[in-house]
């Protein structure tokens, strides 16, 4: 009986770990891209906030990009609410592109049309470089104003 409980405890402890994924498995973290477009849809829910961005191509056609970010909790702590993702909002996203070439990306920083910039990172993982800001080490100096 003790062996069975130990086995079940071990399995139940390990199962949640399989739900997590590494960004580098799907996205090319050695490259950064910048895409600009308008928000067409947002899913502001756990485990990760995702949104669709309609990006106009040079030939006039539109490509819909799916952009993944961090959890809603992290975004809210950074001052990013669902209201900022209103349909039709113009946005510039700095991101890692999908390895398979599809129009998907892992967002690293957002710049809104009014100039506000936000790092898509947990504030606890960043170092502050000035009053009221959080610097994102891997976002090339993008910051969050509090």
C-alpha positions in Angstrom: 0.0 0.0 0.0 2.8 2.4 0.8 4.5 1.7 -2.5 1.3 2.4 -4.3 0.8 5.7 -2.5 4.4 6.7 -3.2 4.0 5.8 -6.9 0.7 7.8 -7.2 2.3 10.8 -5.4 5.2 10.8 -7.7 3.0 10.6 -10.8 0.6 13.3 -9.6 3.6 15.6 -8.8 5.1 15.1 -12.3 1.9 15.4 -14.4 1.6 19.3 -14.1 5.2 19.6 -15.4 4.2 18.1 -18.8 1.7 21.0 -19.3 4.5 23.5 -19.5 6.3 24.2 -22.7 9.5 25.9 -23.7 9.2 29.0 -26.0 12.3 27.9 -27.9 10.5 24.6 -28.9 8.1 26.5 -31.1 9.7 29.9 -31.7 13.1 31.0 -33.0 14.5 32.9 -30.0 17.6 33.7 -32.0 15.6 36.0 -34.2 13.4 39.0 -33.4 10.7 40.4 -35.7 8.6 43.5 -35.5 5.0 43.3 -36.8 2.5 46.1 -36.9 -1.2 45.8 -37.4 -4.6 46.0 -35.9 -6.1 43.7 -33.2 -8.9 41.6 -34.5 -9.4 39.2 -31.6 -8.1 38.6 -28.0 -8.3 35.7 -25.6 -7.5 37.2 -22.3 -7.5 34.0 -20.3 -5.2 31.5 -18.7 -2.7 30.0 -19.3 -1.5 32.6 -21.8 -3.1 35.7 -23.3 -3.2 35.4 -27.1 -4.4 37.9 -29.7 -4.8 38.1 -33.5 -3.1 40.9 -35.3 -4.1 41.8 -38.9 -0.9 42.8 -40.7 -1.1 44.5 -44.1 1.5 43.1 -46.5 3.3 45.2 -49.2 1.0 43.8 -51.9 -2.1 45.0 -50.0 -3.2 41.6 -48.7 -3.7 41.0 -45.0 -2.1 38.3 -42.9 -3.6 37.4 -39.6 -0.9 36.7 -37.0 -1.5 34.9 -33.8 0.6 36.3 -31.0 1.1 34.5 -27.7 2.1 36.3 -24.5 2.4 35.6 -20.8 -0.4 34.9 -18.3 -3.2 37.5 -17.7 -1.9 37.9 -14.2 1.6 39.0 -15.4 0.0 41.4 -17.9 -2.2 43.0 -15.3 0.7 43.4 -12.9 2.5 45.2 -15.8 -0.5 47.5 -16.2 -1.9 45.8 -19.3 -5.6 45.1 -19.2 -8.0 43.5 -21.6 -9.4 47.0 -22.4 -6.0 47.8 -24.1 -6.7 45.0 -26.6 -9.8 46.5 -28.1 -10.6 45.3 -31.6 -9.2 47.7 -34.1 -6.4 49.0 -31.8 -3.1 49.6 -33.7 -0.2 47.8 -32.2 3.5 47.1 -32.9 4.7 43.8 -31.5 8.3 42.8 -31.1 8.4 39.0 -31.0 10.1 35.7 -31.7 8.7 34.2 -35.0 7.4 30.6 -35.3 10.1 28.1 -36.4 7.7 26.6 -38.9 7.3 29.9 -40.8 3.6 30.2 -40.0 2.2 33.6 -39.0 2.6 33.0 -35.3 4.8 34.7 -32.8 5.7 34.8 -29.1 5.4 38.5 -28.1 8.2 40.1 -26.1 7.1 43.8 -26.2 4.2 45.9 -27.2 4.1 49.5 -28.5 0.7 51.1 -28.7 -0.1 53.9 -31.2 0.1 56.5 -28.4 3.7 55.5 -27.7 3.1 53.4 -24.6 5.5 50.5 -24.5 5.2 47.3 -22.4 7.5 44.4 -21.8 5.8 41.1 -21.8 7.6 39.7 -18.9 7.1 39.0 -15.2 8.2 42.2 -13.3 9.8 39.9 -10.7 12.2 38.7 -13.4 13.4 42.2 -14.5 15.6 44.8 -13.0 14.5 48.4 -12.6 16.7 50.9 -14.3 14.9 54.1 -13.4 12.0 55.5 -11.4 8.8 53.8 -12.2 10.1 51.4 -14.8 10.9 47.8 -15.2 13.6 46.8 -17.8 13.2 43.6 -19.6 16.6 42.0 -20.1 15.8 40.2 -23.3 13.5 42.8 -24.9 16.2 45.2 -26.1 15.4 47.9 -23.6 11.6 47.9 -23.8 10.1 49.0 -20.5 6.9 49.2 -18.5 5.9 52.5 -17.1 4.0 52.2 -13.8 
